[in-house]
Amino acid sequence: MDMNPDAIFQTVQKGFRVSIGAAGTLIESLQNPSVGEDALNKLRTNPTELADELASRGEVTEREARTFVDSLINQARTSGSATGGEYTAPTAGPSAPADVEADLQDLITQITALRNELADLRSSDNP
């Protein structure tokens, strides 16, 4: 069974987004148990709809994370051009809470693993 690499990528991407959405829902349900109950009810009655909602939520989170990372990169570039082209890591200033940093690091690890898996799938599809 040959699958189109784009279809594989879309499936992996949706799975990633569902995972991110599920993580966000889990965190939200810890703060508000009714959210978790709603998700469980939806899982029992209409799992496809729940997966679509989680994927949508994950897509928004992915976009926000990308924007955040892009802004950090732009700040580093701006900081680098102000210091004569050399990049200097910020030494002080506001930082994200530890749990956000851990979540971001986890997301980066997951994205890297997914990219590696996708590259492996593409290379095995094109011998």
ZAMARTI-350767 format. One record per residue: residue number from 1; x negated, y negated, z negated of N, C-alpha, C in turn. Coordinates in nm, 3 decimals, padded with zeros to 5 digits. Layout:
// ZAMARTI-350767
+-----+---------+---------+---------+---------+----------+---------+---------+---------+---------+
!   n !  n_east ! n_north !    n_up ! ca_east ! ca_north !   ca_up !  c_east ! c_north !    c_up !
+-----+---------+---------+---------+---------+----------+---------+---------+---------+---------+
! NUM !       X !       Y !       Z !       X !        Y !       Z !       X !       Y !       Z !
...
+-----+---------+---------+---------+---------+----------+---------+---------+---------+---------+
This chain:
// ZAMARTI-350767
+-----+---------+---------+---------+---------+----------+---------+---------+---------+---------+
!   n !  n_east ! n_north !    n_up ! ca_east ! ca_north !   ca_up !  c_east ! c_north !    c_up !
+-----+---------+---------+---------+---------+----------+---------+---------+---------+---------+
!   1 ! -00.084 !  00.118 !  00.000 !  00.000 !   00.000 !  00.000 ! -00.089 ! -00.125 !  00.000 !
!   2 ! -00.094 ! -00.194 !  00.112 ! -00.172 !  -00.317 !  00.123 ! -00.086 ! -00.435 !  00.085 !
!   3 ! -00.141 ! -00.517 ! -00.004 ! -00.070 !  -00.638 ! -00.042 ! -00.146 ! -00.757 !  00.013 !
!   4 ! -00.073 ! -00.853 !  00.053 ! -00.129 !  -00.978 !  00.101 ! -00.203 ! -01.046 ! -00.015 !
!   5 ! -00.327 ! -01.092 !  00.006 ! -00.400 !  -01.158 ! -00.102 ! -00.325 ! -01.278 ! -00.160 !
!   6 ! -00.250 ! -01.349 ! -00.076 ! -00.173 !  -01.462 ! -00.128 ! -00.063 ! -01.415 ! -00.221 !
!   7 !  00.000 ! -01.302 ! -00.187 !  00.105 !  -01.247 ! -00.273 !  00.047 ! -01.202 ! -00.406 !
!   8 ! -00.071 ! -01.142 ! -00.400 ! -00.139 !  -01.100 ! -00.523 ! -00.170 ! -01.222 ! -00.609 !
!   9 ! -00.224 ! -01.325 ! -00.544 ! -00.257 !  -01.447 ! -00.617 ! -00.133 ! -01.507 ! -00.681 !
!  10 ! -00.022 ! -01.514 ! -00.606 !  00.102 !  -01.569 ! -00.660 !  00.151 ! -01.488 ! -00.779 !
!  11 !  00.140 ! -01.355 ! -00.770 !  00.184 !  -01.269 ! -00.880 !  00.098 ! -01.290 ! -01.003 !
!  12 ! -00.032 ! -01.295 ! -00.983 ! -00.124 !  -01.317 ! -01.095 ! -00.100 ! -01.455 ! -01.155 !
!  13 ! -00.082 ! -01.554 ! -01.069 ! -00.058 !  -01.690 ! -01.117 !  00.071 ! -01.698 ! -01.197 !
!  14 !  00.178 ! -01.634 ! -01.149 !  00.304 !  -01.635 ! -01.223 !  00.287 ! -01.563 ! -01.356 !
!  15 !  00.216 ! -01.451 ! -01.357 !  00.191 !  -01.380 ! -01.481 !  00.115 ! -01.466 ! -01.581 !
!  16 !  00.018 ! -01.539 ! -01.532 ! -00.058 !  -01.630 ! -01.617 !  00.033 ! -01.738 ! -01.675 !
!  17 !  00.116 ! -01.796 ! -01.589 !  00.207 !  -01.902 ! -01.633 !  00.311 ! -01.849 ! -01.732 !
!  18 !  00.361 ! -01.728 ! -01.709 !  00.455 !  -01.668 ! -01.804 !  00.386 ! -01.650 ! -01.939 !
!  19 !  00.260 ! -01.607 ! -01.937 !  00.185 !  -01.589 ! -02.061 !  00.168 ! -01.721 ! -02.136 !
!  20 !  00.135 ! -01.825 ! -02.062 !  00.118 !  -01.956 ! -02.125 !  00.252 ! -02.005 ! -02.180 !
!  21 !  00.359 ! -01.988 ! -02.102 !  00.492 !  -02.028 ! -02.149 !  00.534 ! -01.949 ! -02.270 !
!  22 !  00.504 ! -01.820 ! -02.272 !  00.538 !  -01.736 ! -02.387 !  00.461 ! -01.780 ! -02.511 !
!  23 !  00.334 ! -01.814 ! -02.492 !  00.255 !  -01.862 ! -02.606 !  00.314 ! -01.991 ! -02.662 !
!  24 !  00.353 ! -02.082 ! -02.573 !  00.416 !  -02.206 ! -02.618 !  00.547 ! -02.181 ! -02.689 !
!  25 !  00.625 ! -02.088 ! -02.637 !  00.753 !  -02.055 ! -02.700 !  00.730 ! -01.991 ! -02.837 !
!  26 !  00.629 ! -01.906 ! -02.846 !  00.596 !  -01.844 ! -02.974 !  00.559 ! -01.951 ! -03.078 !
!  27 !  00.476 ! -02.044 ! -03.038 !  00.435 !  -02.150 ! -03.129 !  00.557 ! -02.232 ! -03.170 !
!  28 !  00.641 ! -02.265 ! -03.073 !  00.760 !  -02.343 ! -03.103 !  00.856 ! -02.265 ! -03.193 !
!  29 !  00.865 ! -02.132 ! -03.173 !  00.955 !  -02.052 ! -03.256 !  00.906 ! -02.041 ! -03.400 !
!  30 !  00.775 ! -02.055 ! -03.420 !  00.723 !  -02.057 ! -03.557 !  00.768 ! -02.184 ! -03.629 !
!  31 !  00.781 ! -02.292 ! -03.552 !  00.825 !  -02.419 ! -03.608 !  00.978 ! -02.426 ! -03.618 !
!  32 !  01.046 ! -02.359 ! -03.526 !  01.192 !  -02.362 ! -03.520 !  01.242 ! -02.221 ! -03.486 !
!  33 !  01.278 ! -02.141 ! -03.585 !  01.315 !  -02.001 ! -03.560 !  01.430 ! -01.983 ! -03.461 !
!  34 !  01.516 ! -02.081 ! -03.445 !  01.628 !  -02.065 ! -03.350 !  01.576 ! -02.055 ! -03.207 !
!  35 !  01.462 ! -02.116 ! -03.177 !  01.402 !  -02.106 ! -03.043 !  01.363 ! -01.961 ! -03.015 !
!  36 !  01.303 ! -01.897 ! -03.114 !  01.265 !  -01.757 ! -03.099 !  01.386 ! -01.667 ! -03.082 !
!  37 !  01.491 ! -01.695 ! -03.158 !  01.614 !  -01.617 ! -03.146 !  01.675 ! -01.633 ! -03.007 !
!  38 !  01.676 ! -01.755 ! -02.957 !  01.729 !  -01.780 ! -02.822 !  01.649 ! -01.702 ! -02.717 !
!  39 !  01.517 ! -01.704 ! -02.732 !  01.432 !  -01.633 ! -02.636 !  01.456 ! -01.482 ! -02.642 !
!  40 !  01.471 ! -01.429 ! -02.763 !  01.497 !  -01.285 ! -02.776 !  01.633 ! -01.248 ! -02.717 !
!  41 !  01.734 ! -01.333 ! -02.740 !  01.866 !  -01.307 ! -02.681 !  01.858 ! -01.309 ! -02.529 !
!  42 !  01.786 ! -01.404 ! -02.476 !  01.772 !  -01.414 ! -02.331 !  01.694 ! -01.295 ! -02.276 !
!  43 !  01.596 ! -01.247 ! -02.353 !  01.520 !  -01.131 ! -02.311 !  01.610 ! -01.008 ! -02.300 !
!  44 !  01.704 ! -00.998 ! -02.392 !  01.798 !  -00.884 ! -02.389 !  01.900 ! -00.897 ! -02.277 !
!  45 !  01.948 ! -01.019 ! -02.252 !  02.057 !  -01.037 ! -02.155 !  02.010 ! -01.065 ! -02.014 !
!  46 !  01.905 ! -01.145 ! -01.999 !  01.860 !  -01.183 ! -01.866 !  01.709 ! -01.206 ! -01.865 !
!  47 !  01.631 ! -01.098 ! -01.864 !  01.486 !  -01.113 ! -01.871 !  01.425 ! -01.187 ! -01.752 !
!  48 !  01.487 ! -01.176 ! -01.635 !  01.434 !  -01.246 ! -01.518 !  01.444 ! -01.397 ! -01.537 !
!  49 !  01.557 ! -01.442 ! -01.589 !  01.575 !  -01.585 ! -01.615 !  01.474 ! -01.634 ! -01.719 !
!  50 !  01.453 ! -01.552 ! -01.824 !  01.355 !  -01.589 ! -01.926 !  01.216 ! -01.599 ! -01.865 !
!  51 !  01.180 ! -01.502 ! -01.781 !  01.047 !  -01.505 ! -01.717 !  01.032 ! -01.630 ! -01.631 !
!  52 !  01.137 ! -01.667 ! -01.558 !  01.132 !  -01.788 ! -01.476 !  01.115 ! -01.912 ! -01.562 !
!  53 !  01.187 ! -01.917 ! -01.673 !  01.174 !  -02.032 ! -01.764 !  01.035 ! -02.040 ! -01.825 !
!  54 !  00.982 ! -01.924 ! -01.866 !  00.848 !  -01.922 ! -01.923 !  00.744 ! -01.961 ! -01.819 !
!  55 !  00.761 ! -01.915 ! -01.695 !  00.669 !  -01.952 ! -01.587 !  00.674 ! -02.102 ! -01.562 !
!  56 !  00.793 ! -02.159 ! -01.564 !  00.808 !  -02.303 ! -01.544 !  00.740 ! -02.380 ! -01.657 !
!  57 !  00.761 ! -02.334 ! -01.778 !  00.699 !  -02.398 ! -01.894 !  00.546 ! -02.385 ! -01.886 !
!  58 !  00.500 ! -02.268 ! -01.846 !  00.356 !  -02.246 ! -01.832 !  00.295 ! -02.334 ! -01.724 !
!  59 !  00.371 ! -02.355 ! -01.615 !  00.323 !  -02.442 ! -01.507 !  00.306 ! -02.585 ! -01.557 !
!  60 !  00.401 ! -02.632 ! -01.635 !  00.391 !  -02.768 ! -01.691 !  00.269 ! -02.776 ! -01.783 !
!  61 !  00.251 ! -02.676 ! -01.867 !  00.136 !  -02.675 ! -01.959 !  00.006 ! -02.670 ! -01.882 !
!  62 !  00.003 ! -02.589 ! -01.776 ! -00.117 !  -02.580 ! -01.692 ! -00.150 ! -02.716 ! -01.630 !
!  63 ! -00.047 ! -02.784 ! -01.580 ! -00.065 !  -02.915 ! -01.519 ! -00.118 ! -03.015 ! -01.622 !
!  64 ! -00.060 ! -03.012 ! -01.743 ! -00.105 !  -03.103 ! -01.848 ! -00.250 ! -03.075 ! -01.887 !
!  65 ! -00.285 ! -02.947 ! -01.896 ! -00.423 !  -02.911 ! -01.930 ! -00.518 ! -02.957 ! -01.821 !
!  66 ! -00.477 ! -02.939 ! -01.696 ! -00.562 !  -02.982 ! -01.584 ! -00.583 ! -03.134 ! -01.588 !
!  67 ! -00.476 ! -03.207 ! -01.615 ! -00.485 !  -03.353 ! -01.624 ! -00.578 ! -03.393 ! -01.738 !
!  68 ! -00.566 ! -03.324 ! -01.852 ! -00.651 !  -03.353 ! -01.966 ! -00.797 ! -03.327 ! -01.933 !
!  69 ! -00.826 ! -03.213 ! -01.872 ! -00.964 !  -03.180 ! -01.836 ! -01.018 ! -03.278 ! -01.732 !
!  70 ! -00.935 ! -03.313 ! -01.633 ! -00.977 !  -03.411 ! -01.532 ! -01.010 ! -03.545 ! -01.597 !
!  71 ! -00.930 ! -03.586 ! -01.694 ! -00.957 !  -03.714 ! -01.760 ! -01.087 ! -03.707 ! -01.839 !
!  72 ! -01.116 ! -03.591 ! -01.901 ! -01.243 !  -03.576 ! -01.972 ! -01.361 ! -03.583 ! -01.875 !
!  73 ! -01.346 ! -03.519 ! -01.760 ! -01.451 !  -03.522 ! -01.659 ! -01.472 ! -03.664 ! -01.609 !
!  74 ! -01.362 ! -03.734 ! -01.582 ! -01.374 !  -03.873 ! -01.536 ! -01.438 ! -03.961 ! -01.642 !
!  75 ! -01.406 ! -03.939 ! -01.769 ! -01.470 !  -04.015 ! -01.876 ! -01.620 ! -03.987 ! -01.880 !
!  76 ! -01.655 ! -03.861 ! -01.860 ! -01.798 !  -03.825 ! -01.862 ! -01.870 ! -03.890 ! -01.745 !
!  77 ! -01.805 ! -03.890 ! -01.628 ! -01.867 !  -03.954 ! -01.511 ! -01.882 ! -04.103 ! -01.532 !
!  78 ! -01.777 ! -04.165 ! -01.584 ! -01.782 !  -04.309 ! -01.610 ! -01.889 ! -04.340 ! -01.712 !
!  79 ! -01.895 ! -04.260 ! -01.815 ! -01.997 !  -04.276 ! -01.918 ! -02.136 ! -04.256 ! -01.858 !
!  80 ! -02.147 ! -04.158 ! -01.768 ! -02.276 !  -04.130 ! -01.703 ! -02.321 ! -04.243 ! -01.614 !
!  81 ! -02.227 ! -04.303 ! -01.539 ! -02.267 !  -04.413 ! -01.451 ! -02.302 ! -04.538 ! -01.530 !
!  82 ! -02.244 ! -04.553 ! -01.648 ! -02.274 !  -04.669 ! -01.732 ! -02.411 ! -04.655 ! -01.797 !
!  83 ! -02.462 ! -04.533 ! -01.806 ! -02.593 !  -04.512 ! -01.869 ! -02.701 ! -04.485 ! -01.766 !
!  84 ! -02.678 ! -04.526 ! -01.643 ! -02.780 !  -04.509 ! -01.541 ! -02.774 ! -04.375 ! -01.469 !
!  85 ! -02.660 ! -04.312 ! -01.472 ! -02.643 !  -04.188 ! -01.397 ! -02.667 ! -04.062 ! -01.477 !
!  86 ! -02.715 ! -04.075 ! -01.598 ! -02.736 !  -03.958 ! -01.680 ! -02.613 ! -03.930 ! -01.762 !
!  87 ! -02.578 ! -03.804 ! -01.773 ! -02.465 !  -03.767 ! -01.856 ! -02.510 ! -03.757 ! -01.999 !
!  88 ! -02.439 ! -03.824 ! -02.087 ! -02.465 !  -03.810 ! -02.229 ! -02.338 ! -03.762 ! -02.296 !
!  89 ! -02.351 ! -03.656 ! -02.371 ! -02.234 !  -03.600 ! -02.438 ! -02.191 ! -03.695 ! -02.548 !
!  90 ! -02.061 ! -03.714 ! -02.562 ! -02.015 !  -03.801 ! -02.670 ! -02.051 ! -03.740 ! -02.805 !
!  91 ! -02.095 ! -03.825 ! -02.897 ! -02.138 !  -03.775 ! -03.027 ! -02.037 ! -03.803 ! -03.136 !
!  92 ! -01.950 ! -03.897 ! -03.113 ! -01.849 !  -03.929 ! -03.213 ! -01.723 ! -03.975 ! -03.141 !
!  93 ! -01.617 ! -03.979 ! -03.215 ! -01.492 !  -04.024 ! -03.156 ! -01.383 ! -03.925 ! -03.187 !
!  94 ! -01.264 ! -03.954 ! -03.137 ! -01.153 !  -03.865 ! -03.167 ! -01.174 ! -03.730 ! -03.100 !
!  95 ! -01.138 ! -03.627 ! -03.171 ! -01.148 !  -03.493 ! -03.114 ! -01.016 ! -03.422 ! -03.136 !
!  96 ! -00.995 ! -03.321 ! -03.056 ! -00.871 !  -03.244 ! -03.066 ! -00.876 ! -03.158 ! -03.191 !
!  97 ! -00.760 ! -03.129 ! -03.249 ! -00.758 !  -03.039 ! -03.365 ! -00.817 ! -02.903 ! -03.326 !
!  98 ! -00.868 ! -02.833 ! -03.425 ! -00.937 !  -02.706 ! -03.399 ! -00.848 ! -02.606 ! -03.327 !
!  99 ! -00.719 ! -02.601 ! -03.362 ! -00.631 !  -02.504 ! -03.297 ! -00.610 ! -02.538 ! -03.150 !
! 100 ! -00.607 ! -02.666 ! -03.116 ! -00.593 !  -02.707 ! -02.976 ! -00.720 ! -02.671 ! -02.900 !
! 101 ! -00.833 ! -02.695 ! -02.962 ! -00.959 !  -02.660 ! -02.897 ! -00.969 ! -02.509 ! -02.876 !
! 102 ! -00.926 ! -02.432 ! -02.974 ! -00.929 !  -02.286 ! -02.960 ! -00.834 ! -02.242 ! -02.850 !
! 103 ! -00.714 ! -02.303 ! -02.844 ! -00.619 !  -02.271 ! -02.738 ! -00.677 ! -02.305 ! -02.601 !
! 104 ! -00.740 ! -02.421 ! -02.591 ! -00.799 !  -02.462 ! -02.465 ! -00.910 ! -02.366 ! -02.423 !
! 105 ! -00.992 ! -02.327 ! -02.519 ! -01.099 !  -02.231 ! -02.488 ! -01.041 ! -02.098 ! -02.444 !
! 106 ! -00.933 ! -02.055 ! -02.510 ! -00.866 !  -01.930 ! -02.471 ! -00.811 ! -01.941 ! -02.329 !
! 107 ! -00.752 ! -02.055 ! -02.297 ! -00.700 !  -02.075 ! -02.161 ! -00.812 ! -02.072 ! -02.058 !
! 108 ! -00.922 ! -02.134 ! -02.089 ! -01.036 !  -02.134 ! -01.997 ! -01.085 ! -01.992 ! -01.976 !
! 109 ! -01.092 ! -01.914 ! -02.082 ! -01.135 !  -01.775 ! -02.071 ! -01.038 ! -01.695 ! -01.984 !
! 110 ! -00.908 ! -01.716 ! -02.005 ! -00.807 !  -01.645 ! -01.926 ! -00.814 ! -01.684 ! -01.779 !
! 111 ! -00.832 ! -01.812 ! -01.752 ! -00.841 !  -01.859 ! -01.613 ! -00.964 ! -01.798 ! -01.546 !
! 112 ! -01.075 ! -01.796 ! -01.617 ! -01.197 !  -01.737 ! -01.562 ! -01.177 ! -01.590 ! -01.531 !
! 113 ! -01.113 ! -01.518 ! -01.623 ! -01.088 !  -01.375 ! -01.600 ! -00.996 ! -01.354 ! -01.481 !
! 114 ! -00.892 ! -01.437 ! -01.469 ! -00.800 !  -01.425 ! -01.356 ! -00.870 ! -01.456 ! -01.224 !
! 115 ! -00.955 ! -01.557 ! -01.222 ! -01.029 !  -01.590 ! -01.100 ! -01.122 ! -01.476 ! -01.061 !
! 116 ! -01.188 ! -01.419 ! -01.160 ! -01.278 !  -01.306 ! -01.131 ! -01.199 ! -01.187 ! -01.078 !
! 117 ! -01.083 ! -01.160 ! -01.138 ! -00.999 !  -01.050 ! -01.093 ! -00.950 ! -01.074 ! -00.952 !
! 118 ! -00.910 ! -01.198 ! -00.923 ! -00.864 !  -01.233 ! -00.789 ! -00.977 ! -01.217 ! -00.687 !
! 119 ! -01.096 ! -01.260 ! -00.723 ! -01.211 !  -01.245 ! -00.633 ! -01.240 ! -01.098 ! -00.608 !
! 120 ! -01.230 ! -01.017 ! -00.713 ! -01.251 !  -00.872 ! -00.695 ! -01.145 ! -00.813 ! -00.603 !
! 121 ! -01.020 ! -00.856 ! -00.621 ! -00.912 !  -00.805 ! -00.537 ! -00.932 ! -00.847 ! -00.390 !
! 122 ! -00.974 ! -00.970 ! -00.370 ! -00.997 !  -01.017 ! -00.234 ! -01.113 ! -00.942 ! -00.170 !
! 123 ! -01.218 ! -00.919 ! -00.246 ! -01.334 !  -00.850 ! -00.188 ! -01.302 ! -00.703 ! -00.161 !
! 124 ! -01.217 ! -00.643 ! -00.243 ! -01.181 !  -00.503 ! -00.217 ! -01.083 ! -00.492 ! -00.103 !
! 125 ! -01.010 ! -00.598 ! -00.074 ! -00.916 !  -00.601 !  00.039 ! -00.989 ! -00.619 !  00.173 !
! 126 ! -01.104 ! -00.685 !  00.167 ! -01.184 !  -00.712 !  00.288 ! -01.319 ! -00.642 !  00.275 !
! 127 ! -01.324 ! -00.512 !  00.311 ! -01.450 !  -00.437 !  00.294 ! -01.561 ! -00.485 !  00.383 !
+-----+---------+---------+---------+---------+----------+---------+---------+---------+---------+
